[in-house]
């Protein structure tokens, strides 16, 4: 008979190779291992329930809904107008606008692919008009959208807090602010340099830009959303879950009363799409709990953690090894699936080295963010390539510069943990 570890991991990777959805692969592999090794088949329903019956997880569907409400309310277009007025007409200016708008929208939705899609739809015509290559636009906006998983509210941060006892959502949210800003700045540098080196992105002198104060007045409602969410969390006015509900209510208010872009029909579409996305994520979390129970009971995760520590005994080598593993995984699967698969293996390693688990969660998330726009299976890049009508292969000469630049920012926060931890400590979250 196969050993428990070989059966669990072998069946899981076989199902993935055959194209089985990640949640199904996790659930089937865990269930088969439990059944074959008689670990208590009647515990399966309990594991599924306990996997999702966690208070912080309630925030996830609400933040998904909030992001979609703001996207459909037309916030992105108004933010683009304001940031364009702020940046001014300069070579490479629209590239900077795209990155900044993605960062602001990341403070509302927490979803990189959704932000990249919204910004690409609004900005692509203007960028093409100024001579930006389609592949460059797709690479830039796809990479900028990745900042959404670092700048709070972040869906991966919520899942990480659910899976790792002792880590709070507010600490992760506050700790992600500086890395999110550093990630955005790291993308701005190659964006401007590439625009100037290749001579594209020169503004049309006849193009009119809205006055700064006019565009600010129109965009203020979108700009206030991250302030309300983080301000409410910091002041103690509401919990992360309550903050998500407040964000949804605020989004509907802006869409119906201020911008008047939402209709009853569009609300139904928003609720339907948000429910579909949320249900998929929560189902994956539930099935992953079965996989986690099987792996923990069989000793699979402990054995893999000890094996990895045996190979890389040095702390620095271990950090670099984990970075490489998660970066590669991020190229192939989404952020939440990566956390569900790798956290049972990596958290014991982090505890053994005495690493701060808030900092560890943020560097894992930044690894995943880079993977989301690194070919061959980059989720964000798939979205922007479809909108820009270009192939992913054509983006490689451009996107490689953004990957290298954000990797430099990742190494900075990896080896200088205080860049992540000083804000949570200052605000009393650690």
N, C-alpha and C positions, 0 to 999 in steps of 0.2 A: 504493500500500500504506500502511496505517496505520503511524504511527510506533510504536516499541516501547512508549513510555510510554502513548500513547493506547490502544493495544490492551490492554495489561496492566490499566490502571486502569479503562478503559471496560468491559471484559468483567467485571472483578471487581464493580464497582458494579451492573452490569446483573443479574448473577446474584443479588446480595444483594436487589435490588429485586424479583426474581421469587420470592423466598422460599427460595432455595437455602441449605442449612446453611453456616455461615461457613467450616468446614474445606474443604468441597467447592469453594466459590467461590474460596478461596485456591489450592487445588491445580489446579483446571481453568484458571484465569486464568494461573497461572505456567507450566503445561505447554503451553498453546496459544502463549503468547508465545515460549517456548523453541523450540517446533517451527517456528513461522512464521519466526522470525528466525535459525534454524539455529544455536542456541547450544549444541548438543550434547545431543541427546535422550537419549543413553546416560548422561548425568550425573544423570538424574532419580532412579534408585534410590540412587545415592550420596548425593544431597542429602537424600532422605528418611531414610536411615540416620544420616548425620551430624547431622541435626536433633534426633534423639532419643538418640543414643549419647553422652550427657553425664552424668557422674557425679552432679552435683547434682539432676538430674531424677529420680533414683531415690527421692529423698525424697518426691516428690509423691504417688504412690499410697499410700505408708505413712502420710502425714499424713491423707489422705482416709480411709483405713481406721481410723486412730486416732480421728478425729472421730466416725465412725459408731459405733464400739465404745462410746465414752463416752456418746453420745446414747442408744443402745439399753440401756445399763446402768443408766439411771435417774439419772444424775449431775445432770441439770438440775433435777429436782424437789427434790433434797436441797440444791442450791445456792440455790434459791429460798427454801426454809425458813430457811437460815442467813442469807442477806442480808436477809430480812424481819425476822428477829430483830435484826439489826444496825441496820437503818434505823429500826425501831420503828413504832408506829402514829401516823401523821401524815398530814395531807392531802397527796396527791400522792406518798405513800410508795411505793405499788406501782409507780408510774412509774419512780422511782429504782431500785427493785429490778430491774425489767425491764432497764434499761440496764446496771446493774452485773453482772448475771448474764450478759448477752450479752458483756460485756467479758471475763469470766472464761472463758466457753466459747470465746471467740475465742483464748484462750491454749492451747487444746487442739486445735481442729479447723482453724482458718484459713479456714473457709468461712462467709461471711455468710449465705447463704440457709439453710444447714443449722442454724445457730445461731438464726436468726429463727424457723424452723419449730419447733424444740424448745422455745424459750421461749414462743412463742405458744400452743402446745398445753398447756403447763403453767399459764400465768398468765392466759389469757383468761377462764376462768370467774370467778376471784377479782376481776379488774379490772371485769368487767361487773357483778358483785354490788355493787361500790362506786360504780357509776354512770358509769364511764368509757364514752364513746361507742365503738361498734365501730370507726368510722373512725379515731378517735384511737388506739385500741389498735394497729390495723394500722400506722398511720403511725409511732408510737413504736417498736414492736418491729422494724419493717422498717428504720428508720434506725439503731437501736441495733445490729442485726445487722451493719451495715456496718463497725463497728469491728473485726470479726474479720479483715479483710484488712490491718489495720495492726498489731494486736497479735500478736507472734510466737507460734507459727509461722504464716506467711502463705503461701498458695499462689501469689499473684501475685509475692511477693518471690522465691520460688524460680525461677519462670519468668523474671523480670527478670534474675536473676543468670546464668541459662543463656544468655540472649540478649545480654547486655552483658559483654564480656570485661573483666576487671580488677575487677569488683564481687563481693564475697564475700557469701555468704548470712548468716554471723554478723553482719557489719556492718549489713546491712539489718534483720535481726531486732532487734538492739540499738537501732538508730536509729529503729525504728518504735514503741518503747515510749512515749516522750514524746508524739509525735503521736497515738497511740492513746488515751492518757489525756486529752489535750486534746480530742480528738473526743468522748469520752464525757462530759466535763464540759460541753462546748458543747451537748450534747443535754439534759443535766439541767436547765439553766437555763430554757429554754422549756417543758419538761415540767411543772415545778413551777409556773411562772407561769401557764400555761394552766389547770392544774387549779384553782388558787386563783381565777383570774379568772372561770372559768365555774362554779365551785362543785361540781365533781365530785371523786371520789377521796377522800371522807371515810371514814375507817375505821369499821367497825362496833364499837362499844364492847364488844359481847358476844362478839366474835371472839377466840378464844384463839390466842396465838402461842407456839410452842415456846420454852423457855428457850434463851438464847444458847449456853450451853456444850453443851447437848444437840444442838442443830442444828449447831454447829461440829464436834462429834465425828462426826456422821453425814456431814458434807460434806467432812471433812478429806482424804479420798482423792481427791476431785475437785480440791480446792484445791492439792494437792501436784503435780498433773500439770504445770502450767506451770513450777513451781519445778524439777522434775526435768529438764524439757527445757532451760530456759534455764541452770540451774545446771550441767548436764552440758556444755553448749556452752561456757560461760564458763570452766569449770575445765579444759577440754581433754580431758575423759573420753571424749567421743565427738564425731564430726563431725555436721553437720546430718542426713545420711542415716542414720547410726547412731542419732541422737536420735529420728528417726521410728520406727525399729524398736523402740527402747526404749519409746516412747509406746504402740505397739500392744501390746507384751507387758504393759505396766503396765495398760492398759485391760482386757485379757482377765483379768488377775489380779483387778482390782477387780470386774469383772462376774461372774466365776465364784466367787471365794473370799470376797470381802468382802460384796458386795450380793446375790450369788446370784440375779441377775436374768437372766443369759444362759443359754441352753440350746443343745444341739447344733443344733437347728432354727434358732434365732435367729442362731447363728454362721454358718450357711450363707447366710442371708439377708443378713447384714452383708457377708460376703465377696463375694457376688454383686453387691450394690449398689455396693460400693466399686470392684470391678473394672470395672463398667460406667461409672462416673463417670471413673475414671482412664483407661480406654481412650479415651473420647471426647476428653479433654484432650490425651493424648499423640498421638492421631491428628491433632488440629488443629495441634499443634506440628510434627509431621512434614510435613504438607501446607503449612504456612506456610513451611517451609524452602525448598520449591520456589518459592513466590512471592518469597521474599527473594532467592534466587539469580537469578531472572529480573530483579527490580528492580535489583539491584546491577550485574549484567552490562550491562543496558541503560542504566544511569545514571539511572534513574527517581527513586530516592530522593535522590540528590545534587541533581538538578535541582529537586525539590520543596523540599528544605531551603534551597537558594539562593534560590528564589523567595519562600519565607516570610521569609527574612532580608532580602530586598530590600524587602518590603512593610513589615516592622516592624524598623527598624534599631535602635531604642532597646531596651536590655536589659529594662527594666521593661515596655514595651509587648509585647515578645516573650513574657515570662513570662505576662502577662495573656492574650495571644492563645492560648498553649498551654493555659492553664487553661480558657478558654472552649471550645476545640476538644474537649478531653478530657471536660469536663463534658457536653457535648452528646452525644459518642459514648457516654459511660457511661449515658445515658438509653436507648440503643438496643441495645447489645450488652454482653456480659459482660466482666469485667476482663481475663481472659487473652487473649481475642480482640483487645481494644483494644491490649494490649502488642504482640502479634504484628504487628498492622497498622501501628501508629504508631511503634514504636521505630526501625525503619530510617530514618525521616525525622527524628525528634526527637533521637536521640543525636548525629548530626553537628552539630546546632545547639548542643546542650549542650557538646560539645567545643570548638566555635568560640568560645563565650563563656567557656570555662574553668570551667564549673559543676562542682561535685562530683557525680559520677554516683550515689553512694549517696543523697545528698540529693535529687537529681533523680528517682530511682526512687521515693522515698517520697512526694514531692509528686504525682507521676503517680498513684500508688496511692490517695492520699487523694482526688484528683479522681474516680477511678473509684468509690471508696467512696460519694461523694456521689451520683454518677450512678445507683448501684444502688438508691436509694430515691426518685429523682426521676421523676415521670411524664413521658412516657406509657408507657415500656416497662421500668419499674424491676423488676429481677429480685426483689429482696427484698420489695418491696411486693406483687408478684404473689402470692408465697407467703403473706404474712400476710393479705392481703385474702381469699384463698381460705379460710384457717382461720377468720378473723373473720366470714366470710359477708357481705362488704360490697363495693361497687364501688370501683375505683380512683379514679373521679371524686369520690366522697364524701370521699376522704382529702385532696384538694388544699387545702382551708382549713386543715388541721392540718399536713400535711407540709411546707408552704412555710416554716413557722417553723423546722423542724428543718434544712431545706436552707440557709436563710440563716444560721443559727447555726453550722453546721459549716463553711460557706464562710468565715465570719469566722476560724475556727480554721485553715483552710487558708491563708488570706492571711497569718496570723501566722507560720506555719512557712515560708511561701514567702519572706517578706521578712526573716525572722530565722533564717537557716540553722543557727545555733549551737544552736537548740532541738532540731534533729535530730542534729547532729554531735557534740555535746559528750560524750554517753555512749559512742559508738564510739571516739572519741579517747581518752577516759579509760581505756577497757578495752583499748586497744592494737589495735583492729580496723582503724584507719585510719592 
